Amino acid sequence: MIEHPPSKIKIISAESTYTLRQKILRPGRPVSSCYFPNDFASHTTHFGAYRNTNLVGILSTYLVPVPEEYSAWQLRAMATLPWVRGMGYGQQLLQAAEEYINEQSGKIIWCNVRIHAVGFYQKAGFDVSGDRFFIQRVGEHILMKKTLFG
């Protein structure tokens, strides 16, 4: 078994997410394509995963109810550097976001997931909720949800 140094999950600024968002989620596009609505809203929180002092993963949470649900939070811009994938950083980011959302009395977490990442979210307790759809210049996605029982 390979041992990995423990990561530190911290709340970070929106601006701190932009480099990884661009590098991983919007490669070859301008950094402005990584500015999302509500990045600076009072209810929005951005998480960073650190390996030593290096930011290796990000995840943002937004209070954005889906039409049929209230108290629902969207996960967005989940990304980890390729060389740390499989080391648990993404799982730790999801756990930190879920704990935060639970503390805010959130009941539903939802996200538009890239098709290649569906298995990762299923392992974390998310269920597919809908049909595949295409986001222009980004790729094929599917809506996934998780109900919190906290």
N, C-alpha and C positions, 0 to 999 in steps of 0.2 A: 504494500500500500504506500502510495506517495503521500508524504506529509506536506502540507502547504502552510505558510505562515498565516496566522489569523488576520482577517481583514477588519478594518474599522469602517463602520457605516456612519456617515455624518450627514447632517442637513447642510446643504450647500446652496449657493445662489443660482439663479437661473443662468446668469452669464457663465458660471463655472461648468455648465452642462454643454455649452455650445460647441466646444472643440470636439468632444466625443460624438455628439449628435451628428456633426458634419462628417467626421471621419468614418463613422460606422453606418449611420442611417441615411445620410445624404451625400455620399462620396461624389466628388466632382462638381458639386453644386455650391453656390455661394452660401456663406454662413447665414445670410438673411433667410434662407430656406429653413433654418433651424429655429427661428423665432416662432413660438406657438402662441395662439391666443390664450390669455389668462396666465402666462408665465409669471406675471407679477401680481396676480390677484392675491388678496389676503388669505384665502383658503388654500392656495397652491403651495405645495412643499416639494422640494427637490432633494433627492438623496444621492450621495456619492459613496462608492466603495473604494477603499484605499488599500493598496498593498504597499506596506511601508509608508512612504510619503507620496506614492504615485496614484493618481486617480485612474482606476481601471474599470469602473462601471458606474452607470447612472440610471436613475429612474425618477420620473416626476408623477405626482398625484394631483388631480384636479377634481373639485366638486362639480361634476357635470352629470346630472341625473339623465338616465336614459328615459324616454318618454313614459314608459309604464312603471317606472320605479322612482321613488323619492329616496333621498339620503344615499344616492349612488355616487361613487367616485370612479373616475377614469384613471387608469394607469397609462402613461404615455412616455415615449422616448426611452424605453428600456434598452440599454446597450452595454456590452462588456467588450473589452479589447480581446481580439481573437486568441492571443497567447495565454489568457487566463480562463478561457471557457472550460467548463467541466471541473473547475476548482471550488465551486460553491458561492462565488461572488454574486451571481444572479439570484440564487436562492436566498441569500442573505438580504439582498436589496428587496426582494418580494416580501420577505418576512418583516422587515422594518416598515415597509409601506403598509402592510396589512395591520400591523400593530398600531401604527399612527391612525389609520382610517378607523379602526375599531375604537380608539380613544376619542375620536370625533363623532362617535355614535353612527358611523357609516354602517349600512346594512348590505350593500351590494358593491362589489368591485367589478369593473368591466374594462375591457381593452380590445382594440383592434390589433390582432396578432398576425404577424407574417406567417405564412403557411409552414415554413420550415421550423418555426418555433412552437407549433401547437403542442407537441409532446412535452416540452418543458413546462408549459402552463398546465397541462393535464396532470402532470406529476405533482403540481402545487395545488391541485384541487379545483381548477377551473374547468368549466364545461363549455363546449361549443354551443353557441346560441345563434343560429342563423346560417345563411348560405355564404359561400365565398363571394368576395367582391374585389375589385381592382382599384387601387389608388394610383392615379396617373403619376408616372416618374418615380414611384416607390415600389409597387408590386402588388401581388395578390395577398389578401388578408381574409380573416374571418373574425367575427365577434365572439368573444369568450367572456363568461361571467363566473363569479364566485359569490356565494352567500356567506356572510359572516354571522356567527352565532354568539358573539361576545356580549 
